[in-house]
Amino acid sequence: MAWRSLVERCEYVTDNYSAGRWLPSPRELEVAEGLARTAWTETTMTTAGDAVTSQAAGLTAGLFTNAAHVLRVVDGTDAAVRPLRVLVDVLADDAPSIAQVLRPAAD
């Protein structure tokens, strides 16, 4: 089931982020910030997945693609996408501080 896979993968990514074992790429942060401010549909998730995948295969690419499949049958407020919404909101909120960490040091 796509929704079960989505929930499990969200938990995996969230746990890794919370434990400091994973940081999103700058592109993943940018996509998360955009998703935090938009309505979620199959199209928005497909676009998000394409944007992340085109840059690098980060941990979130599969999440967005899977969410697009789920959003074919539910709306963006459904419990099936809630774990991803939580992850996206956390990343969007943390984006400024993560960007500081990811920014190359000035010489």
C-alpha distances in whole Angstrom, upper triangle without the diagonal:
4,6,5,6,9,10,11,12,14,16,17,18,20,21,23,24,26,27,29,27,26,27,26,28,30,28,25,27,28,25,24,27,27,23,25,27,26,23,20,19,17,20,21,18,18,22,21,19,22,24,23,22,26,27,26,22,22,19,18,18,14,14,15,14,10,12,13,10,9,13,13,12,13,17,17,18,15,14,11,13,16,16,16,19,20,20,22,24,25,26,27,30,30,31,35,35,33,34,38,36,35,38,41,44,47,50
4,6,5,6,9,10,10,12,14,15,16,18,20,21,22,24,26,27,25,23,25,23,25,27,24,21,24,25,21,21,24,23,20,22,24,22,20,16,15,13,16,17,14,14,18,17,15,18,21,19,19,22,24,23,19,19,16,15,15,11,10,12,10,6,8,10,7,6,10,11,11,12,14,15,16,14,13,9,11,14,13,13,16,18,17,18,21,23,23,24,27,28,28,32,32,30,31,35,33,32,35,37,41,44,47
4,5,5,6,9,10,10,12,14,15,16,18,20,21,22,24,26,25,23,24,22,24,26,24,21,23,24,21,19,23,22,19,20,22,21,18,15,15,13,17,17,14,15,19,18,16,19,21,20,20,24,25,24,21,20,17,15,15,12,10,12,12,8,8,10,8,6,9,11,10,10,12,13,13,10,9,6,8,10,10,11,13,15,15,17,19,20,21,22,25,26,26,30,31,28,30,33,32,31,35,37,40,43,46
4,5,5,6,9,10,11,12,14,15,16,18,20,21,23,24,23,22,24,22,25,27,26,22,24,26,23,21,24,25,21,22,25,24,22,18,18,17,20,20,17,18,22,20,18,22,24,22,22,25,26,25,21,20,17,16,17,13,11,14,14,10,11,14,12,10,13,15,14,14,16,16,16,13,11,8,10,12,11,12,15,16,16,18,20,21,22,24,26,26,27,31,31,29,31,34,32,32,35,38,40,44,47
4,6,5,6,8,10,10,12,14,15,16,18,20,21,23,21,19,21,20,22,25,23,20,22,24,21,20,23,23,20,21,24,23,22,18,18,16,19,19,16,17,20,18,16,19,21,19,18,22,23,21,18,17,14,13,13,10,9,12,11,8,10,12,11,10,14,15,15,15,17,17,18,15,13,10,11,13,11,11,15,16,15,17,20,20,20,23,25,25,25,29,29,27,29,32,30,29,32,35,38,41,44
4,6,5,6,9,10,11,12,14,15,16,18,20,21,20,18,19,18,20,22,20,17,19,21,17,16,19,20,16,18,21,19,18,15,15,14,17,16,13,14,17,15,13,17,18,17,17,20,21,20,17,15,12,11,11,9,6,9,9,6,7,10,10,8,11,14,14,13,15,14,15,13,11,8,8,10,8,8,11,13,12,13,16,17,17,19,21,22,22,26,26,24,26,29,28,27,30,33,36,39,42
4,6,5,6,9,10,10,12,14,15,16,18,20,19,18,19,18,21,23,22,18,20,22,19,17,20,21,17,18,21,20,19,16,17,17,20,18,15,17,20,18,16,20,21,19,20,23,24,22,19,17,14,12,14,12,9,12,13,10,10,13,13,11,13,16,16,14,16,14,14,12,10,7,7,8,6,7,11,11,11,13,15,16,17,19,21,21,22,26,26,24,26,29,28,27,31,33,36,39,42
4,5,5,6,9,10,11,12,14,15,16,18,17,16,18,18,21,24,23,19,21,23,21,19,22,23,20,21,24,24,23,19,20,19,22,21,18,19,22,19,18,21,22,20,20,24,24,22,18,16,13,13,14,12,10,13,14,11,12,16,15,14,16,19,19,18,19,18,18,16,13,11,11,12,9,10,14,13,12,15,18,17,18,21,22,22,23,27,26,24,26,29,27,27,30,33,35,39,42
4,5,5,6,8,10,11,12,14,15,17,15,14,15,15,17,20,19,16,18,20,18,16,20,21,18,19,22,22,21,18,19,18,20,19,15,17,19,16,14,18,19,16,16,20,20,18,15,13,9,9,11,9,7,11,12,10,11,14,14,13,16,19,19,18,19,18,18,17,15,12,11,12,9,9,13,13,11,13,16,16,15,18,20,20,21,24,24,21,23,26,24,24,27,29,32,36,38
4,5,5,6,8,10,10,12,14,15,14,13,14,13,16,19,18,14,15,18,16,13,17,18,15,16,19,19,19,16,18,17,19,18,14,17,18,15,14,18,18,16,17,20,20,18,16,13,9,9,11,10,7,10,12,11,10,14,15,13,15,18,19,17,18,15,16,15,13,11,9,9,6,6,9,9,7,10,12,12,12,15,17,17,18,21,21,19,21,24,23,22,26,28,31,34,37
4,6,5,6,8,10,10,12,14,13,13,15,15,18,21,21,17,18,21,19,16,19,21,18,18,22,22,22,19,21,21,23,21,18,20,22,19,18,22,22,19,20,24,23,21,18,15,12,12,15,13,11,14,16,14,14,18,18,16,18,22,22,20,20,18,18,17,14,12,12,11,7,9,12,10,9,12,14,13,14,17,18,18,19,23,22,20,23,25,23,23,27,29,32,35,38
4,6,5,6,9,10,11,12,11,10,13,13,17,20,20,16,17,21,19,17,20,22,20,20,24,24,24,21,23,22,24,22,19,21,22,19,18,21,21,18,19,22,22,19,16,13,9,11,14,12,11,14,16,14,15,19,19,18,20,23,24,22,23,21,21,20,17,15,15,14,11,11,14,13,11,14,16,14,14,18,19,18,19,23,22,19,22,24,22,22,25,28,30,33,36
4,5,5,6,9,10,11,9,8,10,10,13,16,16,12,14,17,16,13,17,19,17,17,21,21,22,20,21,21,22,20,17,19,20,16,15,18,18,15,16,20,18,16,14,10,7,8,11,11,9,12,15,14,14,18,19,18,20,23,24,22,22,20,20,20,18,16,14,14,10,10,13,11,8,11,13,12,11,15,16,15,16,19,18,16,18,21,19,18,22,24,27,30,33
4,5,5,6,8,10,10,9,10,11,14,17,17,14,14,17,16,13,16,18,16,16,20,21,21,19,22,22,23,21,18,21,21,18,17,21,20,17,19,22,21,19,17,13,10,10,14,14,11,14,17,16,15,19,20,19,20,24,24,22,22,19,19,19,17,16,14,12,9,9,11,9,6,10,11,9,10,13,14,13,15,18,17,15,18,20,18,18,22,25,27,30,33
4,5,5,6,9,9,9,11,13,17,19,20,17,17,20,20,17,20,22,20,20,23,25,25,23,25,25,27,25,22,24,25,21,21,24,23,20,21,25,23,21,19,15,12,13,17,16,14,17,20,19,19,22,23,22,24,27,27,25,25,23,22,22,19,18,17,15,12,12,15,12,10,13,15,12,13,16,17,15,17,20,18,16,20,21,19,20,23,26,28,31,34
4,6,5,6,5,5,8,10,14,17,18,15,15,19,19,17,19,22,21,20,24,25,26,24,26,26,27,25,22,24,24,21,20,23,22,18,20,23,21,18,16,13,10,12,15,15,14,17,20,19,19,23,24,23,25,28,29,27,27,24,25,24,22,20,19,18,14,14,16,14,11,14,16,13,13,16,17,15,16,19,17,15,18,19,17,17,21,23,25,28,31
4,5,5,6,5,6,8,12,14,16,13,13,16,16,14,16,19,18,17,21,23,24,22,25,25,26,23,21,23,23,19,19,22,20,17,19,22,20,18,16,13,10,11,15,16,14,17,20,19,19,22,24,23,24,28,29,27,26,23,23,23,21,20,18,17,14,13,15,12,9,12,13,10,9,13,13,11,12,15,14,11,14,16,14,14,18,20,22,26,29
4,6,8,8,9,12,15,17,19,16,15,19,19,16,18,21,20,19,22,24,25,24,27,27,29,26,23,26,26,22,22,25,24,21,23,25,23,21,20,16,14,15,18,19,17,19,22,22,21,25,26,25,26,30,30,28,27,24,24,24,21,21,19,17,14,14,15,12,10,13,13,10,11,14,14,11,14,16,14,13,16,17,15,17,20,23,24,28,30
4,6,8,10,13,16,19,21,18,18,21,22,19,21,24,23,22,26,28,29,27,30,30,31,29,26,28,28,25,24,27,26,22,24,27,25,22,21,17,15,16,20,20,19,22,24,24,24,27,28,27,29,32,33,31,30,27,27,27,24,24,22,20,17,17,19,16,14,16,17,14,14,17,17,14,16,19,16,14,18,18,16,17,21,23,24,28,30
4,6,7,11,14,16,18,16,16,19,20,18,20,23,23,22,25,27,29,27,30,30,31,28,25,27,27,24,23,26,24,21,22,25,22,20,19,15,14,16,19,20,19,21,24,24,24,27,29,28,30,33,34,32,31,28,28,28,26,25,23,22,18,18,20,17,14,16,17,14,13,16,16,13,14,16,13,11,15,15,12,13,17,19,20,24,26
4,7,10,13,16,18,16,16,20,20,18,21,24,23,23,26,28,30,28,30,29,30,28,25,26,26,23,22,24,23,19,20,23,21,18,17,13,12,14,17,18,18,20,23,23,23,26,28,27,29,32,33,32,31,28,29,29,27,25,23,22,19,18,20,18,15,17,19,16,14,18,18,15,16,19,16,13,16,17,14,14,18,19,21,25,27
4,7,9,13,14,12,13,16,16,15,18,20,20,20,23,25,26,25,27,26,27,24,22,23,23,19,18,21,19,16,17,19,17,15,13,10,9,11,14,15,15,17,20,20,20,23,25,25,26,29,31,29,29,26,27,27,25,23,21,21,17,16,18,16,13,14,16,14,12,15,16,13,14,16,14,11,14,15,12,12,16,18,20,23,26
4,7,9,11,9,9,13,14,13,15,18,18,18,21,23,25,23,25,25,26,23,20,22,21,18,17,19,17,14,16,18,15,13,13,10,9,11,14,16,15,17,19,20,20,23,25,25,26,29,31,29,28,25,26,27,25,24,21,21,18,16,17,16,12,13,15,12,9,13,14,11,10,13,11,8,10,12,9,9,12,15,17,21,23
4,6,8,6,6,10,10,10,12,14,15,15,18,20,22,20,22,22,22,19,17,18,18,14,14,16,14,10,13,15,12,11,11,7,8,8,11,13,13,14,17,18,18,20,22,23,23,26,28,27,26,23,24,25,24,22,19,19,17,14,15,15,11,11,13,11,8,11,13,10,9,12,12,8,9,12,11,9,12,15,18,21,24
4,5,5,6,9,10,11,12,14,15,16,19,20,23,21,23,23,22,19,17,18,17,14,13,14,12,9,11,12,9,8,10,7,9,10,11,14,14,15,17,19,19,21,23,24,24,27,30,28,27,24,26,27,26,25,22,22,20,17,18,18,14,13,16,14,11,12,15,13,10,13,13,9,9,12,11,8,11,13,16,19,22
4,5,5,6,9,10,11,13,14,15,17,19,22,21,23,23,22,19,18,19,16,13,14,15,12,10,13,13,10,10,12,10,13,12,13,17,17,16,19,21,21,22,25,26,25,28,30,29,28,24,26,28,28,26,23,23,21,18,18,19,15,14,15,15,11,11,14,12,9,10,12,9,7,10,10,8,9,12,15,18,21
4,5,5,6,9,10,11,12,14,16,17,19,18,20,20,18,15,15,15,13,10,11,11,8,6,10,10,7,9,11,9,12,10,11,14,14,13,16,18,18,19,22,23,22,25,28,27,25,22,24,26,26,24,21,22,20,17,17,18,15,13,15,15,12,12,15,14,11,13,15,12,10,14,14,11,13,15,19,21,24
4,5,5,6,9,10,10,12,15,15,18,16,18,18,17,14,13,14,12,9,10,11,8,6,9,11,9,9,10,7,9,7,8,12,11,11,13,16,15,16,19,20,20,23,25,24,23,19,21,23,23,21,18,18,16,13,14,15,12,10,12,12,9,10,13,12,10,13,14,11,11,15,14,12,14,17,20,23,26
4,5,5,6,9,10,10,13,15,17,17,19,20,19,15,14,16,14,11,13,14,11,10,13,14,12,13,14,11,12,10,12,15,14,13,16,18,17,18,22,22,21,24,27,25,23,20,21,23,23,22,18,18,17,14,14,14,11,9,10,10,6,7,10,9,6,9,11,8,8,12,12,11,13,16,19,21,25
4,5,5,6,9,10,11,13,16,16,18,19,17,14,14,15,13,10,12,13,10,9,13,13,12,13,15,13,14,12,13,16,15,14,16,19,18,18,22,22,21,24,26,25,23,19,21,24,24,23,19,20,19,15,15,16,13,10,12,13,9,8,11,11,8,10,13,11,10,14,15,13,14,17,20,22,25
4,5,5,6,9,10,11,13,12,14,15,14,10,10,12,9,6,9,10,8,7,11,12,11,13,13,12,13,10,10,13,12,10,13,15,14,14,18,19,17,20,23,21,19,16,19,20,21,20,16,17,16,13,12,14,12,9,11,13,10,9,12,13,10,13,16,14,13,17,18,16,17,20,24,26,29
4,5,5,6,9,10,12,12,14,15,15,11,11,13,12,8,11,13,11,10,14,15,14,15,15,12,12,9,11,14,12,10,14,15,13,15,18,18,17,20,22,20,18,15,16,18,19,18,14,14,13,10,9,11,9,5,7,9,6,5,9,10,9,12,14,12,13,16,17,16,18,21,24,26,30
4,6,5,7,9,12,13,16,17,17,13,13,16,14,11,14,16,13,13,16,17,16,17,18,16,16,13,15,17,15,14,17,19,17,17,21,21,19,22,24,22,20,16,18,20,21,20,17,16,16,13,11,12,11,7,8,10,7,5,8,10,8,10,13,12,12,15,17,16,17,21,23,25,29
4,5,6,7,10,11,13,15,14,10,11,13,11,9,12,14,11,12,16,16,16,18,18,17,17,14,15,17,15,13,16,18,15,16,19,19,17,20,22,21,18,15,17,19,21,20,16,17,17,14,12,14,13,9,10,13,11,8,11,13,11,14,17,16,15,19,20,19,20,23,26,28,31
4,5,5,7,7,10,12,12,8,8,12,10,8,11,13,12,12,16,17,17,18,18,16,16,12,13,15,13,10,13,15,12,13,16,16,14,17,19,17,14,11,13,16,17,16,13,13,14,10,9,11,11,7,8,12,10,9,12,14,13,16,18,17,17,21,22,20,22,26,28,30,34
4,6,8,9,13,15,15,11,12,15,14,12,15,17,15,15,19,20,20,21,21,18,18,14,16,18,15,13,16,17,14,16,19,18,16,19,21,18,15,12,13,15,16,17,13,12,13,11,8,9,10,6,6,9,9,7,9,12,11,14,17,16,17,20,21,21,22,26,28,30,34
4,7,9,13,16,15,11,13,16,14,13,16,18,16,17,21,22,21,23,23,21,21,17,18,20,18,15,19,20,17,17,20,20,17,20,22,19,16,12,14,17,18,19,15,15,16,14,11,13,14,10,9,13,12,9,11,15,14,16,19,19,19,22,23,23,24,27,30,32,35
4,6,9,12,11,8,11,13,12,11,15,17,15,17,20,21,21,23,23,21,21,17,18,19,17,14,17,18,15,14,18,17,14,17,19,16,13,10,12,15,17,17,14,15,16,14,11,14,15,11,11,15,15,12,15,18,17,19,22,21,21,25,26,25,26,30,33,34,38
4,6,10,10,8,10,13,13,12,15,17,17,18,21,22,23,24,24,23,22,18,18,19,17,14,16,17,13,13,16,15,11,14,15,13,9,7,9,12,15,15,12,13,16,13,11,14,15,13,13,17,17,15,17,20,20,22,25,24,24,28,29,28,29,33,36,38,41
4,7,8,6,7,10,11,10,13,15,15,16,18,20,21,22,21,20,19,15,16,16,13,10,12,13,9,9,12,11,8,11,12,10,7,5,8,10,13,12,9,11,13,11,9,13,14,11,13,16,16,15,18,20,20,23,25,24,24,28,29,27,29,33,36,38,41
4,5,5,6,9,10,11,12,14,15,17,18,20,22,23,22,21,20,17,16,16,14,11,11,12,9,7,10,9,6,8,10,9,7,6,10,11,14,13,11,13,15,13,12,16,17,15,16,20,19,18,21,24,23,26,28,27,27,31,31,30,32,35,38,40,43
4,6,5,6,9,10,11,12,14,16,16,18,20,21,20,20,19,16,14,14,12,9,9,10,7,4,7,8,5,6,9,9,9,9,12,13,15,13,11,15,16,14,14,18,18,16,18,21,21,20,23,25,24,27,30,28,28,32,32,30,32,35,38,40,44
4,5,5,6,9,10,11,12,14,15,16,19,20,19,20,20,16,14,15,14,10,10,12,10,7,10,11,9,9,13,13,12,11,15,16,19,17,14,17,19,16,16,19,19,17,19,22,21,20,23,25,24,27,29,27,27,31,31,29,31,33,37,39,42
4,6,5,6,9,10,10,12,14,15,17,19,18,18,18,14,13,14,13,9,10,12,10,8,11,12,10,11,14,14,12,10,14,15,18,16,13,16,17,13,13,17,16,13,16,19,17,16,20,21,20,23,25,24,23,27,28,26,27,30,34,36,39
4,5,5,6,8,10,11,12,14,16,16,15,15,15,11,10,10,9,5,6,8,6,5,9,10,8,10,13,13,12,10,13,14,16,14,11,14,14,11,11,15,14,12,15,17,16,16,19,21,19,23,25,23,23,26,27,25,27,30,33,35,38
4,5,5,6,9,10,10,12,15,15,15,15,15,12,10,10,10,7,6,9,8,6,9,11,10,11,14,15,14,13,17,17,19,17,14,17,17,14,15,18,17,15,18,20,19,19,22,23,22,25,27,24,24,28,28,26,28,30,34,36,39
4,5,5,6,9,10,10,13,14,14,15,16,13,10,12,12,8,9,12,11,9,12,14,13,14,18,18,16,15,18,19,21,19,16,19,19,15,16,19,18,15,18,20,18,17,21,22,20,23,25,23,22,26,26,24,25,28,31,33,36
4,5,5,6,9,10,11,13,12,12,13,9,8,10,10,6,8,11,10,9,13,14,13,15,18,18,16,14,17,18,20,18,14,17,16,13,13,16,14,11,15,17,14,14,18,18,16,20,22,19,19,23,23,21,22,25,29,31,34
4,5,5,6,8,10,11,10,10,11,8,5,7,8,5,5,9,9,8,11,13,13,15,18,18,18,16,19,19,20,17,15,17,16,13,14,17,15,13,17,18,16,16,20,20,18,22,23,20,20,24,24,21,23,26,29,32,35
4,6,5,6,9,10,10,11,13,11,8,10,11,9,8,12,12,11,14,16,16,17,20,21,20,18,22,22,24,21,18,21,20,17,18,21,18,16,20,21,18,18,22,22,20,23,25,22,21,25,25,22,24,26,29,31,34
4,6,5,7,9,10,11,13,11,8,12,12,10,11,14,14,13,16,18,18,19,23,22,21,19,22,23,25,22,19,21,20,17,18,20,17,15,18,19,16,16,20,20,17,20,22,19,18,22,22,19,20,22,26,28,31
4,5,5,6,7,7,9,7,6,9,10,9,10,13,14,14,17,18,18,20,23,23,22,20,22,23,24,21,18,20,19,15,16,18,15,13,17,17,14,15,18,18,16,19,20,17,16,20,20,17,19,21,24,27,29
4,5,5,5,7,10,9,6,8,11,10,10,13,14,14,16,18,19,20,23,24,23,21,24,25,25,22,20,22,20,17,19,21,18,16,20,21,17,18,22,21,19,22,23,20,19,23,22,19,21,23,26,29,31
4,6,8,10,13,12,9,12,14,13,13,16,17,16,19,21,21,22,26,26,26,24,27,28,28,26,23,25,24,20,22,24,21,19,22,23,20,20,24,23,20,23,24,21,20,23,23,19,21,22,26,28,30
4,7,9,12,12,10,13,15,14,15,18,19,19,21,23,23,25,28,28,27,25,28,29,29,27,24,25,24,20,22,23,20,18,21,21,18,18,22,21,18,20,21,18,17,20,19,16,17,18,22,24,26
4,6,9,10,9,12,14,14,14,17,18,19,21,23,24,25,28,28,28,25,28,28,28,26,23,25,23,19,21,22,19,18,21,21,17,19,22,21,18,21,21,18,17,20,19,15,17,18,22,24,27
4,7,8,6,8,11,12,12,14,16,17,19,20,22,23,26,26,26,24,26,26,26,23,21,23,20,17,20,21,18,17,21,20,17,19,22,21,19,22,22,19,19,22,20,17,20,21,24,27,29
4,5,6,8,10,11,12,14,15,17,19,20,21,23,26,25,25,22,25,25,24,21,19,20,18,15,17,18,14,14,17,17,14,16,19,17,16,19,19,15,16,19,17,15,18,19,23,26,28
4,6,7,7,10,11,12,13,16,17,18,19,22,24,23,23,21,22,22,21,19,16,17,15,12,15,15,12,12,16,15,13,16,18,17,16,19,19,16,17,20,18,16,20,22,25,28,31
4,6,5,6,9,10,10,13,15,15,16,19,21,20,20,17,19,19,19,16,14,15,13,9,12,13,10,10,13,13,11,13,16,16,15,18,19,16,17,20,19,17,20,22,26,29,32
4,5,5,6,9,10,11,13,15,16,18,20,20,20,18,20,20,20,17,15,17,15,12,14,16,13,12,16,17,14,16,19,19,17,21,22,18,19,22,21,19,22,24,27,30,33
4,6,5,6,8,10,11,12,14,16,18,18,19,17,20,19,19,15,13,16,14,11,15,16,14,14,17,18,16,18,21,21,20,24,24,21,22,25,24,22,25,27,31,33,36
4,5,5,6,9,10,10,12,14,16,16,16,14,16,16,15,12,10,12,10,8,11,13,10,11,14,15,14,16,19,19,18,22,23,20,21,25,24,22,25,27,31,34,37
4,5,5,6,9,10,10,13,15,15,14,12,15,15,16,13,10,13,12,9,11,13,11,10,14,16,14,15,18,19,18,22,23,20,21,25,24,22,25,27,31,33,36
4,5,5,7,9,10,11,14,15,15,14,17,16,17,14,12,15,15,12,14,17,15,14,18,19,18,19,22,23,21,25,26,24,24,28,27,25,27,30,33,36,39
4,5,5,6,9,10,12,13,14,13,16,14,14,11,10,13,13,10,13,16,14,14,18,19,18,20,23,23,23,27,28,25,26,30,29,27,30,32,35,38,41
4,5,5,6,9,10,10,11,9,12,11,12,9,7,10,11,8,10,13,13,12,15,17,17,18,21,22,21,25,26,24,25,29,28,27,29,32,35,38,41
4,5,5,7,9,10,10,10,13,13,14,11,10,13,14,11,13,16,16,15,18,20,19,19,23,24,23,27,28,26,27,30,30,28,31,33,37,39,42
4,5,5,8,9,11,12,15,13,14,11,11,15,15,13,15,18,18,17,20,23,22,23,26,27,26,30,31,29,30,33,33,31,34,36,40,42,45
4,5,6,6,9,9,12,10,11,8,8,12,13,11,13,16,16,16,19,21,21,22,25,26,26,30,31,29,30,33,33,32,34,37,40,43,46
4,5,5,6,7,10,9,11,9,8,12,14,12,13,16,17,16,18,21,21,21,24,26,25,29,30,29,29,33,33,32,34,37,40,43,46
4,6,8,10,13,12,14,12,12,15,17,16,16,20,20,19,22,24,24,24,27,29,29,32,34,32,33,36,36,35,37,40,43,45,49
4,7,10,12,10,12,10,11,15,17,16,17,20,21,21,23,25,26,26,28,30,30,34,35,34,35,38,38,37,39,42,45,48,51
4,7,8,6,9,8,9,12,14,14,14,17,19,18,20,23,23,23,26,28,28,31,33,32,33,36,36,35,38,41,44,46,50
4,6,6,9,9,9,11,14,13,12,16,18,16,18,21,22,21,23,26,26,29,31,30,31,34,35,34,36,39,42,44,48
4,6,9,9,7,8,12,10,9,12,14,13,14,17,18,17,19,22,22,25,27,26,27,31,31,30,32,36,39,41,44
4,7,8,7,7,11,11,9,12,14,14,14,17,18,18,19,22,23,26,28,27,28,31,32,31,34,37,40,42,46
4,5,6,7,10,11,10,12,15,15,16,18,20,20,22,24,25,28,30,28,30,33,33,33,35,39,42,44,48
4,5,5,8,10,10,11,14,15,15,17,19,20,21,23,24,28,29,28,30,33,32,32,35,38,41,44,47
4,6,7,9,10,12,13,14,16,18,19,20,22,23,24,28,29,27,29,32,32,31,34,37,40,43,46
4,6,5,6,9,10,11,12,14,16,16,18,20,21,24,25,24,26,29,28,28,31,34,37,39,43
4,5,5,6,9,10,10,12,14,15,16,18,20,23,24,23,25,28,27,27,30,33,36,39,42
4,5,5,6,9,10,11,12,14,15,17,18,22,22,20,23,26,25,25,28,31,34,37,40
4,5,5,6,8,10,10,12,14,15,16,20,20,19,21,24,23,23,25,29,31,34,38
4,5,5,6,9,10,10,12,14,15,18,20,18,20,23,23,23,26,29,32,34,38
4,6,5,6,9,10,11,12,14,17,18,17,19,22,22,22,25,28,30,33,37
4,5,5,6,9,10,11,12,15,16,14,17,19,19,19,22,25,27,30,34
4,5,5,6,8,10,10,14,15,14,15,18,18,18,20,24,27,29,33
4,5,5,6,8,10,13,14,14,15,18,19,19,21,25,27,29,33
4,5,5,6,8,11,12,11,14,16,16,17,19,23,25,27,31
4,5,5,6,9,10,9,11,13,13,14,16,20,22,25,28
4,6,5,8,10,10,11,14,15,15,17,20,22,25,28
4,6,8,9,10,11,13,15,15,17,21,23,25,28
4,6,6,6,9,10,11,12,14,18,19,22,26
4,6,5,6,9,10,10,12,15,17,20,23
4,6,5,6,9,10,11,14,16,17,21
4,5,5,7,9,10,13,14,17,20
4,5,5,6,9,12,14,17,20
4,5,5,6,10,12,14,18
4,6,5,8,9,12,15
4,6,8,9,12,16
4,6,9,12,15
4,6,9,12
4,6,9
4,6
4
